């Protein structure tokens, strides 16, 4: 099998072998602690601009299932790093191997490296830019390329992953999704700003009783208000929130006009729109096992997370109250406006990495809208 190299910005080199496309990509190297869900991770638009390392040792065991993607147009990651790739998959729903899927979508993958050592390095020194290559075998040459890269904060990745045109979404959750279903005399209508939305957010909205319309990230606020929705959702998405200036400006115009719910990047955009600050975490939160305390109910929930940035809720003192806190590092993970019908969370309530503890938040959004309207 062909040799592959992963070179970090600080000069650390990992040598392994290729199991994906014959390609070279630069991205921010992060690690994900999920035991399953690699297909959902690969197709999550929030990973645009990043090279993802899986900490679980064997990846590829259950192949690729077309119905389980989280977005169209294939994987969004820049590269994929695993300890041991399994080409022989076992899954009655699968149609191809993970390796062939990466080749088909021109995504490089590297295996047979010490992912534990890489993860410990990133935890100690922080997430950083890296280059994954099966083309160039010279570490010095690769280091020069990644050193010259301006970093992900220089790019607006939302423009690359948002939908090109408005569309309606009607598919609900899979049978085992435990979202509470609320019935209405008339379905509530929600407009979703697509900053890189995951399909399971849309499924949960439908299951919670919404009529769903998805619009491009740069859709003017005036156009959405003309649709007269019952509420607006600002979705997850990739990159540094401060680069999404049009999204921040739109959120400012929508405040005090309609009930708003923000998830992940949408949460960050809301924080910036209200005059708050965001900051970057040392190595981010990526995985399906993060305990978060819901300060509204007092319940501790096991959540799915994928973010490198957080809102400094303290910078919005007087405007919002804190609703969620991460129990791993104490970071602030949710807020609700003290006067306006505005709520947001940093984690992903739509994801089901095993637990489905947070899907009730969609029902909370429904109740907030009904109380307003």
SULLINSUL-V42453 format. One record per residue. N is the residue number from 0. RES is the residue in one small letter. SS is DSSP state (a for helix, b for strand, c for the rest). D_FIRST is the distance of its C-alpha to the first C-alpha in Angstrom with 2 decimals. Layout:
BEGIN
n,res,ss,d_first
N,RES,SS,D_FIRST
N,RES,SS,D_FIRST
END
This chain:
BEGIN
n,res,ss,d_first
0,x,c,0.00
1,x,c,3.80
2,x,b,6.61
3,x,b,9.35
4,x,b,12.97
5,x,b,15.94
6,x,b,19.24
7,x,b,22.55
8,x,c,25.87
9,x,c,27.25
10,x,c,24.64
11,x,c,22.62
12,x,b,18.94
13,x,b,16.10
14,x,b,12.69
15,x,b,9.69
16,x,b,6.27
17,x,b,6.62
18,x,c,7.84
19,x,c,10.64
20,x,c,12.02
21,x,c,11.29
22,x,c,14.35
23,x,b,16.43
24,x,b,19.05
25,x,b,21.84
26,x,b,23.55
27,x,b,25.47
28,x,b,23.32
29,x,b,24.93
30,x,b,24.32
31,x,b,25.35
32,x,c,26.71
33,x,c,26.82
34,x,c,25.65
35,x,c,25.29
36,x,c,25.62
37,x,a,22.25
38,x,a,23.01
39,x,a,26.42
40,x,a,25.03
41,x,a,22.57
42,x,c,25.53
43,x,c,28.20
44,x,a,29.57
45,x,a,30.54
46,x,a,26.95
47,x,c,27.11
48,x,c,26.33
49,x,b,24.38
50,x,b,20.90
51,x,b,21.12
52,x,b,19.98
53,x,b,20.55
54,x,c,22.25
55,x,c,21.99
56,x,c,19.17
57,x,b,17.77
58,x,b,17.28
59,x,c,16.86
60,x,c,19.03
61,x,c,21.54
62,x,c,19.69
63,x,b,21.50
64,x,c,25.26
65,x,a,26.87
66,x,a,30.16
67,x,a,28.81
68,x,c,27.86
69,x,c,30.09
70,x,c,30.33
71,x,c,29.87
72,x,c,27.39
73,x,c,24.20
74,x,c,22.60
75,x,c,24.55
76,x,c,22.27
77,x,c,20.74
78,x,b,17.51
79,x,b,16.40
80,x,b,15.57
81,x,c,15.17
82,x,c,14.98
83,x,b,13.32
84,x,b,12.25
85,x,c,13.79
86,x,c,12.64
87,x,c,15.66
88,x,c,18.63
89,x,c,22.30
90,x,c,24.90
91,x,c,27.55
92,x,c,27.70
93,x,c,24.03
94,x,c,23.06
95,x,b,19.30
96,x,c,16.29
97,x,a,15.80
98,x,a,12.37
99,x,a,14.14
100,x,a,17.07
101,x,a,15.39
102,x,a,14.01
103,x,a,17.57
104,x,c,19.12
105,x,c,17.04
106,x,c,16.30
107,x,b,13.33
108,x,b,12.04
109,x,b,10.74
110,x,b,10.49
111,x,c,11.13
112,x,c,13.96
113,x,c,17.59
114,x,a,19.00
115,x,a,22.36
116,x,a,22.61
117,x,a,21.72
118,x,a,24.33
119,x,a,26.91
120,x,a,26.41
121,x,a,27.07
122,x,a,30.03
123,x,a,31.48
124,x,a,30.96
125,x,c,30.79
126,x,c,28.45
127,x,b,27.50
128,x,b,25.73
129,x,b,22.11
130,x,b,19.46
131,x,b,15.86
132,x,b,13.90
133,x,c,10.68
134,x,c,13.22
135,x,c,15.29
136,x,c,14.08
137,x,c,17.75
138,x,a,19.01
139,x,a,22.57
140,x,a,22.01
141,x,a,20.40
142,x,a,23.28
143,x,a,25.78
144,x,a,24.54
145,x,a,24.73
146,x,a,28.04
147,x,a,29.51
148,x,c,28.79
149,x,c,32.09
150,x,c,30.75
151,x,a,30.91
152,x,a,34.70
153,x,a,35.06
154,x,c,33.97
155,x,c,35.56
156,x,c,32.66
157,x,a,35.22
158,x,a,36.01
159,x,a,32.43
160,x,a,32.33
161,x,c,35.97
162,x,c,37.26
163,x,c,38.82
164,x,c,41.81
165,x,c,43.78
166,x,b,43.08
167,x,b,44.45
168,x,b,42.45
169,x,c,43.88
170,x,c,41.22
171,x,c,41.97
172,x,c,39.97
173,x,c,38.24
174,x,c,40.62
175,x,c,39.58
176,x,c,39.98
177,x,c,43.04
178,x,c,44.56
179,x,c,48.34
180,x,c,49.60
181,x,c,52.74
182,x,c,54.98
183,x,c,57.12
184,x,c,60.09
185,x,c,58.21
186,x,c,54.52
187,x,b,53.86
188,x,b,51.97
189,x,b,49.30
190,x,b,47.61
191,x,b,44.08
192,x,b,43.05
193,x,b,39.37
194,x,c,37.80
195,x,c,34.48
196,x,c,35.88
197,x,c,33.92
198,x,a,35.01
199,x,a,36.03
200,x,a,38.67
201,x,a,40.15
202,x,a,40.02
203,x,a,41.87
204,x,a,44.47
205,x,a,45.21
206,x,a,45.49
207,x,c,47.80
208,x,c,50.09
209,x,b,49.28
210,x,b,49.27
211,x,b,46.28
212,x,b,45.98
213,x,b,42.99
214,x,b,43.65
215,x,b,41.66
216,x,c,41.55
217,x,c,44.00
218,x,c,46.62
219,x,c,50.05
220,x,a,51.81
221,x,a,54.85
222,x,a,52.95
223,x,a,51.71
224,x,a,55.20
225,x,a,56.64
226,x,c,54.54
227,x,c,56.57
228,x,c,53.90
229,x,c,54.89
230,x,b,52.08
231,x,b,49.11
232,x,b,45.65
233,x,b,43.54
234,x,c,39.91
235,x,c,36.88
236,x,c,34.66
237,x,c,32.44
238,x,c,33.29
239,x,c,36.39
240,x,a,39.50
241,x,a,41.71
242,x,a,39.89
243,x,c,41.04
244,x,a,44.58
245,x,a,45.55
246,x,a,44.62
247,x,a,46.75
248,x,a,49.63
249,x,a,49.44
250,x,a,49.50
251,x,a,52.58
252,x,a,54.36
253,x,a,53.51
254,x,c,54.76
255,x,c,58.14
256,x,c,57.70
257,x,c,55.58
258,x,b,53.94
259,x,b,50.45
260,x,b,47.45
261,x,b,44.47
262,x,b,41.03
263,x,c,38.63
264,x,a,38.69
265,x,a,41.88
266,x,a,43.34
267,x,a,42.59
268,x,a,44.07
269,x,a,47.19
270,x,a,47.54
271,x,a,47.42
272,x,a,49.76
273,x,c,52.32
274,x,c,52.25
275,x,c,50.00
276,x,b,47.11
277,x,b,43.40
278,x,b,41.27
279,x,b,37.61
280,x,b,36.30
281,x,b,34.47
282,x,b,31.20
283,x,b,32.28
284,x,b,32.59
285,x,b,29.60
286,x,b,29.61
287,x,b,31.64
288,x,b,33.79
289,x,b,36.16
290,x,b,39.82
291,x,b,42.28
292,x,b,46.04
293,x,b,47.93
294,x,c,51.11
295,x,c,52.98
296,x,c,52.65
297,x,c,51.88
298,x,c,48.89
299,x,b,45.54
300,x,b,42.64
301,x,b,38.92
302,x,b,37.30
303,x,b,34.12
304,x,b,33.65
305,x,b,31.69
306,x,b,33.51
307,x,b,33.58
308,x,b,37.25
309,x,b,40.49
310,x,b,44.09
311,x,b,46.67
312,x,a,49.12
313,x,a,51.72
314,x,a,51.90
315,x,a,53.26
316,x,b,55.96
317,x,c,58.91
318,x,c,56.93
319,x,b,54.53
320,x,b,54.22
321,x,b,51.10
322,x,b,49.94
323,x,b,46.60
324,x,b,45.22
325,x,b,41.81
326,x,c,42.46
327,x,c,39.40
328,x,c,40.56
329,x,c,43.82
330,x,c,42.69
331,x,b,44.78
332,x,b,43.23
333,x,b,45.97
334,x,b,49.34
335,x,b,52.29
336,x,b,54.93
337,x,c,58.33
338,x,c,60.22
339,x,c,57.95
340,x,c,55.87
341,x,b,52.57
342,x,b,49.88
343,x,b,46.23
344,x,b,43.44
345,x,c,40.37
346,x,c,38.26
347,x,b,37.14
348,x,c,39.78
349,x,c,38.10
350,x,c,34.92
351,x,c,34.74
352,x,c,32.12
353,x,c,34.19
354,x,c,37.51
355,x,c,39.37
356,x,c,41.90
357,x,c,42.42
358,x,c,42.78
359,x,a,46.55
360,x,a,46.46
361,x,a,46.44
362,x,a,49.69
363,x,a,51.01
364,x,a,50.38
365,x,a,52.41
366,x,a,55.23
367,x,a,55.32
368,x,a,55.60
369,x,a,58.31
370,x,a,60.26
371,x,a,60.18
372,x,c,61.05
END
